[in-house]
Amino acid sequence: MNKKRMLSTAVAALAAISFTFGGIFPGKSNIANATVNLTNWNPGHYLLANDKLSISNGDFDTWLTQRSTDGTPIFRGIQKKYSWNELEVPNASQPGQFVYDFSEITADLNHLASLTDSNGNPVPSKLVIQLQTKAFGEGETATPAYIQGSYYGGGVYETATGSYNPIRWNDNVRDRIKALYAALGTRFNGNSTLESVILSETAQSNQPANINSQSISPAFSYSVYTSAISDEIAALKAAFPNTVTIQFTNFPQQSLSGLFAAELANGVGSGGPDIKAYSAINTSLIGTNTAPGAYSYYANAWNYSSVQGQTLAGIVPLGTAVQSADYFQDDAKTIPATINDLYNFGHDKLHLNYIYWLYNANRINDVVDFLQTKVTSTDKAGGLYQTLPTVYQ
């Protein structure tokens, strides 16, 4: 493990007891059956910020102020990833303690709330927060350094790509994640510029045997993993009762039915990190009737009898991202995808309310050109499904 990211066990133990905890969370609620006073419902097309540019510094303003042929803003806002270890940071004045720092989110909200075009005209633009508890590059982590030692069951485990992710099925680790949700909800639930809050993808990113070969506690199993994420789903909704909430749900296949059931039970939306529109790269996400993949639960576009009665479209919000690799038809990234194919797959097969288009210098103009005739003053969602899901009615 990259030791530079870790504090000593003694300091970590001190940190573990030096917080003001975020309260007690209920289990699965009946919120799916309740009328919800939703602050914002603005389905449509959103930018997805890359990690190299800044919202509050205006790096995305040129694109957020792009207008369709009839003058309607093309993008309804922007999604940005905020990592756990950037939101919960060491307290400089009190060594060994950690504090929440939400200043970046606040700055981004303030910038979007006052966004104008080159002529000084207001451009309504919303923020989508993606809470990132996972990391993907070798040696990287999104977990605060105090999450280690026996109290946290080892804190993190190594993934197949060499990154380190939290042992969220450890109750003490998960309590800290839920405390973060509660603190964020206290600060931002109902903010007029906040469109939604998304939890990062559910894939465990390593095989169970490889996870359990590490010094962790308790052992990984699909059942404990499903239960842990289901608990987080309930906590997220409790923290943001008036805000659209979404759990990106892609893998493991053994957990999908349980995770989607938790989303429906708690009134939390679903989606994923990728729109993979081509058969060369999406078979695991479609699955089969006997082993359905995540895509099949959206609207059952493949008519699998095994997911009948479990589909999500029209009941909870659905939003999925177009990442860098999704702009290609193949894993080798040799054949560019067409924006039309990505859109049609998201609309026809997944019945999406939201698409988050990654800002990619090579493709952003293609996205804008395609959406210029889709987005209109009478269809600000640009052809995506915009009826309020029944969970909010």
N, C-alpha and C positions, 0 to 999 in steps of 0.2 A: 504494500500500500504506500501511497505517497505520504510520507510521514510529515512533510511540511504543512499539510493541511490539518494535522491533528494537534490538539493540546495535550498536555500530560494528563494522566488519569486523575491525579489529585485535583488539578484545576477543573477538569471536566466534572468531577463529582461536586465540587463547590458550585459550579455553574448550574448543575442539575437542580440544586435546592434554592437557588437565589432568584428565581423568577416569581412574578406575580402571575399565577396561572389563570387561564381564560374562562374558567367556569365549567359547569357540568353540562354535557350535551345529552339530549335525548337519543333514543334509538330511532328506528324507522318511525316516521311520523305519518299522520293522515293528511299531510299538506296536499297530496295529489287530489284529495276530495274536497278541498276548501277553495273558496274564492280568494284570489291573490290580488292585492293592490300593486300591480306591477308599475314601476317607475318608467321604464323604457321598453318599447317593443319596436325595433327598427330593423326588420329583416332585410337582407340584401347582400351586396358585395362589399367586402372590407379588404383593406391592405393588411398584409402580415409583415411586420417590421423584421428586418434582418438584424443581426447583433452588432453591426458596425456603425449604424446610423442612429440618430437621436430624434425623438419626437419633440421634446421641449426646445431643442435648438433649431427646430424648423426644417430638419433634413427631409421630411416627407411632405412638406407643405405644397410643393409643386404638383404632387400627384393627388393629394387630398382635395385640392381645389380644381381638379379637372372636371369639366362639365360635359354632359351629353349634348347631342345635336339640338335639343330643345332648352338647354341651359340648366338642366338639373344636375347637381353634384353626382358624379359616377359612383364614388365610394362613400358609404355611409359612416365610415370610421376606420379604425386601425386596431389590429390585435398586436399585443406586445407581450413577450415573456419576461416575467420577473422571478428570479431564482430565490428559493428559500434563504440561502445564505447571503443574499443581498438585502433581504428584508429583515433578517434577524442577525444582528452584527455585534461584535465585541463592544462593550462599553468602555470608551477610552478613559473615563474618569474613575472607573471601578473595575480594575483587572479581575478577570474570572467571571464577570457577569456579562450578560448579553441583553440587548435592547432591540426593540423594533424601530426600524427606520423606513418610513413610507414616503420619504420626501420625493423620490423619483416618480412614484405614482401621482402624487399631488401635483408636481410640476407638469407632468404630461396631461393630466386632467385640465389644469388651468390653461395650458397652451391650446388645447383643442376647443375649450369653451370660448376662447376669444379669437378663433381662427377666421381670417378674412382672405379674400382673393386679392389679386393685384390691383383691383379697382376699389378696394376697401369694403366690398360687400361681404356680409357674414356668410360663412360656409358651415352649416351644422355638421359636426363631426363627433362621433362617439368613440370611447375607449373600450376595448375588450381586453381584460386582464387574463393572461394565462399564467397560473401559478405553477412554476416549474420546480418540482421536487426531484426530478431525475436529471442525469447528465449522460452525455453520449460520447465524448472524446476520451481517449486514453488518459488516465490520471486525473480526470476532472470529477467534480462532485458539486451538487447543489445543496448539500446538507451542511448546516452549521457545524463548526469544529467541535463543539461540546458534545455532540451526539456520538459518543463512543463509550467504551468500557462496559462492565458487566451490567450496570443499571439499565443500559440501553441494548443489551444483548449483543454487544459488538458494534452497534450503531449503524454500520453500513456493510454492504456486501459488494464484491466485485462482479461486474457484468462481463458478458462475452467480449465487449469492446474495450475492456480495461477501465471503464469509469466506475464510480462508486455511488450506489443508490441506497436510500434509507431502508432499514428493516422495518417496514411499516406494519408488519404483522406482530411486532413487539408492542405491547400496550403502552409502554412508556414513550417510545418513539412516536407512536401515533397520537398520544396525548399532546405532544409538542406541536405536531402538524395541525391538530384540531384547534389548539390554542392560537396558532397563527391565523386560521380561518376566522375565529371569533374576533380577534383584534382587528383584522381587516374589515370584517362586517360592521363592527362598531364604528369604524372610521368612514367607510365608503358605501354601505348599503343605502340605496335610494338616492345616490348622487345623480344629478340630472345629466351629467356627461358620461356616466358609466353605463354602457350597454349590457355587459355581461361579464361573468367570471367563469373561467374554464380551468379544470384540473388537467394536468398533463397525462399523457397516454398511460394505459394500464399494463402494457407489456412488461413482463418481469425481466426480460433482456438477458436471461441465462437459463440453462436447464436446471431443474430441481436438484439433480445429483451434484451439479457443480456448485450450486448455492449452498447445499448442506455439507459440502466438503470443507467449507470455511468455518471459522470460529464464530458462530452466530447462535442466537437463542431468541425464540424457539425455532425449531426446524421449519423449513418452508414446506408447505403442501398447498395444493390448489384450494382446498377448503378454507384454510386459515387465511390465505391471500384474498379470496373472494369475500370473506367475512370482514377483513380489515378495510378493504376498499369500500365495501357497502357501508361500513361505519363512517368513513370519511364523507361519503356522498350525503348521508343524513346530516352530518355536522356542517357541511358546506351550505346546505339549504337552510339549516337553523341560523347560520350566520348571515345569510343574504336572503331573507324572506321576500323582499320586494325587488329583487334583481334576477334577471335571467341567469341561470347556472347550468353549466354543461360539464360532463365528464367525458373526456376523450377516451373511447373504449375500443381497443383493437385486438388485443391478446391478453392472456392465453385463451385458447379456444375452450379449454375445460371450464373456464370461469364465466364465459360470456352470458349464458342464460341467467345465472345468478346476479351478475352485475346489471344487466338490463332490467331485471325484475326490481332491483334496488332503485334504479333510476325512476322507473314508473311509480314505485311505491312512495318515493319522496318528492316527486314532481321536479326532478332534475333532468335536464336534457342530455342528449348524447351526440356523438360525432367522432371524428378521428383526426389524426395528424396528416392524413394523405387522401387525396382523390387519385386513385390509380385506375385509369379509365380503360386500360388495355389488358387483354387476356394473358399476355406474356408476363405480366407483373402483378396481377390481382387475384390469382386463383385461391390463395390462402385466405384472402379477405372475403371472398364469396363462399368458399367451402362447398359442401354437398348437403343433400337432404339429411344424411345420417350424421354429418359433422358440419353443421352450418357455420359460416364465418360471420364476422361482425357486420358486413354489408347486408347480409340477408335479413337482419333484424330491423333495418331501417323501414323498409316498405314491402319486404318480401317480393322483390321484383323477379326473383327466380322461382317463385311459387313452390317453396319448400313446405311440405305439410308439417314438418317438425317445428316450425316457428310460427305457425298460425296461432293467433291469439296473443302473441308476444311482441308484435311489431310496434314501432314507436311513432311513425309519421302521423302528424295531426294531433297527437296526444301530448308530446313534449317537444321542445325545440330541437332542431337538428342542424349542426354546423360542422363543416369539415374544411381542412386546409389544403391548399396546393403548395407543396414544398418544392425545393429545387429539383429533386429527382423526379417529381411528378410532371415536370415540363418535358419529359421524355417518354417514349413508348416502350423502352427496354431498359433493363438493369445496366447495360453497358453504356447507356446515355449516348447512343449514336443516332437515334431517330427522334427528332423533336415531336412532341405532342402538339396537336392543334388546340387552341383555346376553345373552339367549338366543341371538340370531343370532350374536353374536361367539363365544360358547362353542361352539355347534354347528359353526361353520365351523372353528374351531381343532381341535375333536375329530374331526369327520367327514371333513373335507377334508385337514387337515394332520397329523393323528395326533400331536398335541403331547404332550410330557411336562410342559412348563412353560408357563404363561401369566403374563405380568407385567402387572398392571393398573395403569395410571397413576393415582396419587392425583389425583383431580379432584373438587373440592368439590361440583360439580353432579351427579356420577354415582357417587361412592363408596358412597352408601347403596344405590343400585340393585345394585351389584356384591355388596355384603354380603348384601342380601336374597336375591339369586339363589343365592348359594353356601351359604346357611344350611342348605338341605336337600341340597345336593350333597356337602358334606364331612361325613364320619361317622368314627367311631372305626375302622370296618373299611375305609374308603376315604378316607384322608387326602389323597389326590391329587384328590379331588373330581371323579371321573369321567374324569380324564385318564389317558393310558397310563402305567403304572407298572412294567411288567416291565423288569428291568435290560437295557439294550441289549447286544447280543452283543459289542460291542467291549470290554466290561468283563468278559465271562465267560471 
